Amino acid sequence: MMYQIGLILILVVIALIIGKKYRSTDNYSDQLIFEDDMDNEELKKLDEEID
């Protein structure tokens, strides 16, 4: 019984480590930011990039 619980805990830890690696490789610059959270300079910069 203790052997099975130990194996399950080891698998959970391995899964958490692998999940953390995949999450850290995502590009954080792709996160969404709402216009309400931006200041005027950021909005002007976005307008210039679009035009």
N, C-alpha and C positions, 0 to 999 in steps of 0.2 A: 504494500500500500504506500509506504513512504517512498519507495523507489519510483512509483508512477507519479506521485506528486512532485518529486524532484525533477523528473523528466519534463513534466508539463511546465514547471517554472523555468527550466533552462530554455525550452522552446519559446516561451513568452519573452524572455530577455533577448534572445536572438532576433525574434521578430521586431521588437522595439528598436534594437540597434540598426537593423536593416531599414526599417521605416524612417528612422531619423536621418540616415544617409541619403535616402531618396528625397526627403523633404528639403534637406539642406542644399541639394543640387538644383532645385527649382530656381528660376530667375526671379528675384524679388522685384525687379523693375517692372514686371508685368502686373503688379498689383493695382487694383482700381482705386482711384482717389476721386471723391466727389467734388464738384465745383464749389460747393458750399464750404469745403475745407481748405480751399486755395485762397491765397492772397492775390491782390491785383497784379503784382509782378508775374506770378505764375500764369495767370489767365492771359496776360498780354503776350507772354512767351509762347503759349499754346496757340493763340490766334496768329502769331507770326509764322509759326511752323506750319499751320494749316494753309495759309495763303501763299 
